[in-house]
Amino acid sequence: MPKATAIAPADVRVSVVGDVPGGTAEYAQAKIATAAGHVRKPVLRARVRITVHPNPAVRRPVVAEANLDVNGTLVRAKVDAPTAREAVDLLEAKLRRRLDRLARHWAATRSRTPANEPNRWRRAAEPGNRPTHIPREPDERRIIGHKSFATSPATIDDAAFEMDAMDYDFHLFTEAGSGQDSVIYRADPTDLRVAQVNPAPAQLSPFSVPATISTRPAPLLSVDEAVAQLNLTDLPFLFYLDAEHARGCVLYRRYDGHYGLISPAV
């Protein structure tokens, strides 16, 4: 069995925003290097960002995020906590679980383990922490970030794996069998749900993760209409068909209370 690939604490790049206690960066370097040392492939890059929000109304003002490049596979974890040290501890634990699942997925892929075998990667409930957005009045919210990218066709299994590896609440992708712009998201801690612009369940590529398919088409909206609709709900995101480009897009709540927008390249 190959040995785990070590990574030195000095190889973990840490950036800090806000007022954190002295020694926090060094503590994060040591913790994340320990977690990264459990994966049996080279860690090409490891970055940590620790942000302290000064808003006194926020109960868990410290957000810690780790981004690793594990032999070309991106892995991400994000947590929040009352203190910087607690945030780093939670981040290490979450990242280690994510890397463990990644290793099991690679092992199953190499051995071509059937989907119903216990070593096959699949999403599972995990103890952890999912940062919530800072409260902000609807008339104060703005679209701060807009990400547009080319989507390669992927199966639901592929999309679920990438969503889990990147610690996303949802993932926008083009479903391989139907060719539809689709979004996969967590319906609850253990189950996944898939929505499509024009649902075509019979055309989906085979998949094994426990996902249900929505039969409701995505609403046709302009960006302004999508913002207005999300303002009226407590939902974390809105999947809709963009009226200008006729592509599936996701408008979502950012941690800072503003909105982000993700769309396929046109």
C-alpha positions in Angstrom: 0.0 0.0 0.0 1.5 3.4 -0.9 2.4 5.7 1.9 0.6 8.9 2.6 2.2 11.9 1.0 3.5 14.4 3.6 3.0 18.1 3.3 5.0 20.5 5.5 3.1 23.2 7.5 5.1 25.8 5.7 3.6 24.6 2.4 0.1 25.6 3.6 -0.6 29.2 2.6 -2.8 31.0 5.1 -4.4 34.4 4.7 -6.2 36.2 7.5 -8.9 38.9 7.2 -9.9 40.7 10.4 -8.6 40.6 14.0 -7.4 37.1 15.0 -5.3 36.0 17.9 -1.5 35.7 17.4 -0.4 32.3 16.3 -3.6 31.5 14.4 -1.9 31.2 11.0 0.7 28.9 12.4 -1.9 26.8 14.1 -3.9 26.5 10.9 -0.8 25.5 9.0 0.0 22.7 11.4 -3.6 21.4 11.5 -4.3 21.4 7.7 -0.9 19.9 7.0 -1.8 17.0 9.3 -5.2 16.5 7.6 -3.6 16.7 4.1 -1.0 14.1 5.2 -3.6 11.4 5.2 -4.3 11.4 1.5 -2.1 9.1 -0.6 -1.6 11.4 -3.5 0.5 14.5 -3.8 -1.0 17.7 -2.5 0.0 20.2 -5.1 -1.4 23.3 -3.3 -3.0 24.0 0.1 -4.6 27.3 0.9 -6.5 28.5 4.0 -8.4 31.7 4.5 -9.7 32.8 7.9 -12.1 35.7 8.0 -13.4 37.4 11.2 -16.6 39.5 10.7 -16.9 42.4 13.1 -20.7 42.4 13.1 -21.6 41.9 16.8 -24.9 40.3 15.8 -23.2 37.3 14.2 -22.9 34.5 16.7 -20.2 32.6 14.8 -18.2 35.4 13.3 -15.1 33.4 12.2 -15.2 31.7 8.8 -12.4 29.3 7.8 -12.0 27.9 4.4 -9.5 25.4 3.0 -8.8 24.7 -0.7 -6.5 21.8 -1.7 -5.3 20.6 -5.0 -4.8 16.9 -4.6 -3.0 15.6 -7.7 -5.3 17.8 -9.9 -8.5 17.2 -7.9 -9.8 20.3 -6.1 -11.0 19.7 -2.5 -12.7 22.4 -0.4 -14.1 22.7 3.1 -15.7 25.7 4.8 -16.9 26.2 8.4 -17.8 28.9 10.9 -17.2 29.1 14.6 -17.3 31.6 17.6 -13.4 31.6 17.8 -10.6 31.3 15.3 -9.0 28.2 17.0 -12.4 26.4 17.1 -12.9 27.3 13.4 -9.5 25.8 12.5 -10.3 22.6 14.5 -13.6 22.2 12.8 -12.0 22.8 9.4 -9.4 20.1 10.0 -12.0 17.6 11.0 -14.2 18.4 8.0 -11.3 18.4 5.5 -10.1 15.0 6.9 -13.5 13.4 6.3 -13.7 14.8 2.8 -10.2 13.5 2.0 -11.1 10.1 3.4 -14.1 9.9 1.1 -12.0 11.0 -1.8 -9.5 8.2 -1.1 -12.4 5.6 -1.0 -13.7 7.0 -4.2 -10.3 6.6 -5.9 -10.0 3.1 -4.5 -13.4 2.1 -5.8 -12.6 3.6 -9.2 -9.4 1.6 -9.5 -11.0 -1.7 -8.5 -14.2 -0.9 -10.5 -16.3 -1.7 -7.4 -20.0 -2.1 -8.3 -22.2 0.7 -7.2 -24.0 -1.3 -4.5 -20.7 -2.4 -2.8 -19.9 -0.7 0.5 -16.6 0.8 -0.6 -18.2 2.7 -3.4 -18.2 6.5 -2.8 -21.5 8.0 -1.9 -22.8 11.0 0.0 -23.5 10.4 3.7 -24.6 12.4 6.6 -21.6 13.8 8.4 -21.2 15.9 11.6 -20.1 19.3 10.5 -20.8 22.9 10.1 -22.4 24.8 7.3 -21.9 28.6 7.5 -25.1 30.6 7.3 -25.4 34.0 5.7 -25.3 37.2 7.6 -28.7 38.8 7.9 -29.3 41.7 5.5 -32.4 43.6 4.6 -33.7 42.8 1.0 -33.2 46.3 -0.2 -29.5 46.2 0.8 -28.7 43.0 -1.1 -26.7 43.2 -4.3 -25.3 40.7 -6.7 -21.6 40.8 -5.7 -20.1 37.9 -7.6 -21.0 36.5 -11.0 -19.3 33.3 -12.1 -19.6 32.1 -15.7 -17.9 28.9 -16.8 -18.0 26.2 -19.5 -19.8 23.1 -18.2 -18.7 19.7 -19.4 -21.4 16.9 -19.6 -21.5 15.0 -16.3 -23.5 12.2 -14.8 -25.4 12.8 -11.5 -22.8 10.7 -9.8 -20.0 12.9 -11.1 -21.9 16.0 -10.1 -22.6 14.7 -6.6 -18.9 13.8 -6.2 -17.8 17.2 -7.2 -20.3 19.0 -5.0 -19.1 16.9 -2.0 -15.4 17.4 -2.7 -15.9 21.2 -3.0 -18.2 21.4 0.0 -20.9 23.1 -2.0 -24.6 23.2 -1.1 -25.5 22.9 -4.7 -23.7 22.3 -8.0 -24.7 23.6 -11.5 -23.9 21.1 -14.3 -24.9 19.8 -17.7 -26.4 16.3 -17.3 -24.8 14.0 -19.7 -27.7 11.9 -20.9 -30.4 14.6 -21.3 -28.0 17.5 -22.2 -30.1 19.7 -19.8 -28.7 22.5 -17.6 -29.2 20.9 -14.1 -28.5 21.6 -10.5 -27.9 19.0 -7.8 -28.4 20.0 -4.1 -28.9 18.5 -0.7 -32.6 17.9 0.1 -31.6 16.8 3.6 -28.3 15.7 5.2 -28.4 12.3 3.4 -30.5 12.7 0.3 -29.8 14.6 -2.9 -32.2 16.2 -5.4 -31.8 17.2 -9.0 -33.7 19.9 -10.8 -33.5 20.5 -14.6 -34.5 23.3 -16.9 -36.9 20.9 -18.7 -37.0 17.7 -16.7 -36.3 14.6 -18.7 -36.0 11.7 -16.2 -36.1 9.0 -19.0 -33.1 10.5 -20.7 -30.8 10.7 -17.7 -27.5 8.8 -17.7 -27.5 5.9 -15.1 -26.5 7.0 -11.6 -26.2 5.3 -8.2 -26.3 8.1 -5.6 -29.6 8.4 -3.7 -31.0 11.3 -5.7 -34.6 12.2 -6.6 -35.5 14.1 -9.8 -37.8 17.1 -9.6 -40.5 17.1 -12.2 -41.0 20.9 -12.0 -39.4 23.0 -14.9 -37.2 25.9 -13.9 -39.1 29.2 -14.0 -38.3 31.6 -16.8 -37.0 34.8 -15.2 -34.8 37.8 -15.8 -32.0 38.4 -13.3 -34.0 41.2 -11.6 -37.0 38.9 -11.3 -34.9 36.2 -9.8 -33.6 38.6 -7.2 -37.1 39.7 -6.4 -38.3 36.1 -6.0 -35.4 35.0 -3.8 -35.9 38.1 -1.6 -39.4 36.8 -0.8 -38.1 33.4 0.4 -35.7 32.0 3.0 -34.3 29.6 0.4 -30.5 29.4 0.0 -30.6 29.6 -3.8 -32.9 29.8 -6.8 -32.4 27.7 -10.0 -34.1 29.4 -13.0 -34.0 29.7 -16.8 -32.4 33.0 -17.7 -34.8 34.9 -20.0 -31.9 36.6 -21.9 -29.7 33.6 -22.7 -32.1 30.6 -22.2 -29.6 28.8 -19.9 -30.0 27.4 -16.4 -28.6 29.7 -13.8 -28.3 29.8 -10.0 -28.8 32.9 -7.8 -27.6 32.2 -4.3 -27.1 33.8 -0.9 -23.5 34.5 0.0 -22.2 34.4 3.6 -22.1 38.3 3.6 -25.8 38.5 3.0 -25.5 39.6 -0.6 -26.1 37.4 -3.7 -23.9 35.5 -6.1 -24.8 34.4 -9.6 -23.6 31.3 -11.4 -24.3 30.7 -15.1 -23.0 28.5 -17.9 -20.9 30.2 -20.5 -22.9 31.2 -23.6 
